[in-house]
Amino acid sequence: MTKLYLAIPCYNEEAVLKDTAAKLYEKYHQLIAKGKITSDSKIVFIDDGSTDKTWEIISLLHKGDSMFRGIKLSRNRGHQNALMCGLMTLKDEADAVISIDADLQDDINVFDEMIDKFESGCDIVYGVRSKRETDTFFKRFTAEGYYKLLNRMGAKVIFNHADFRLMSKRALEAFSQYKEVNLFLRGVVPLVGYKYDIVKYERSERTAGESKYPLKKMLALAWEGITSLSTKPIKLVTRTGLVIFLISIIMLIYFVIRFFMGATVQGWASLAVSIWAIGGLQLLSIGIVGEYIGKIYLETKHRPRYIVEEYLNDEN
């Protein structure tokens, strides 16, 4: 049997937390009854600096049943850092850890299949959405396009996979060696390289509360993923600059020929457009290079990715 822990990042999840805990509690007892997991398996909530009653609910759950645990971060550090905290805190205690969001839009009924694949020798099992019928056309189009873009940029990610996955103790130990501050877990985990498999599921609607990833945050995460995993944007800037330089040489030759033919006409409009275009391209290029320099700056500081304020475990 597998000693299974769940790592569940939470930020202002008081609206769904009790229902989530009840569903997971029932699912765990089903798995225990089937002999798939041990009776000392745990459900661990990581409070990412919530401003509502999330931590209060987690504390009450822990007092009510030792199956529930809680990790409280000193301040809000973002979903990726909160999840990283859970994985690194639990890696020495469990045989395997499953990460899942607190809203349970990911299907907990595939836990069985994940455990089966783990016991058959897989160190990582990715939860992959089989379809996106619950998404709007815009979200489905942009999400799928984003995964394709990442792969073309050289960042090998699992298509239609977010942060719903099982990782073995061995995979977590290997993963702990990745020290970057700019975290994009769904891109870094595949770099571990151990044997993996996928399970497919249908994502359900959120039952209560609001999504913690509106469009603005989704775009920020997308940019974080691209710049954290690939240097191709900088290479693209270089290639674009080279192309524009070659075009300018061609245009220079053209204008010299036109001058000697006596057919030159002052083109203020084309000149203005050229200045604006080159100026905009330069600012864009500086911005992209600056993004990478900023990441280097953050990495060299070696600041902690998170600080645990309190850990509710079997000892308290």
Secondary structure, 3 states (H helix, E strand, C coil): CECEEEEEEECCCCCCHHHHHHHHHHHHHHHHHCCCECCCCEEEEEECCCCCCHHHHHHHHHHHCCCEEEEEECCCCCHHHHHHHHHHHHCCCCCEEEECCCCCCCCHHHHHHHHHHHHCCCCEEEEEECCCCCCCHHHHHHHHHHHHHHHHCCCCCCCCEEEEEEEEHHHHHHHCCCCCCCCCHHHHHHHHCCCEEEEEECCCCCCCCCCCCCHHHHHHHHHHHHHHHCCHHHHHHHHHHHHHHHHHHHHHHHHHHHHHCCCCCCCHHHHHHHHHHHHHHHHHHHHHHHHHHHHHHHHHHCCCCCCEEEEECCCC
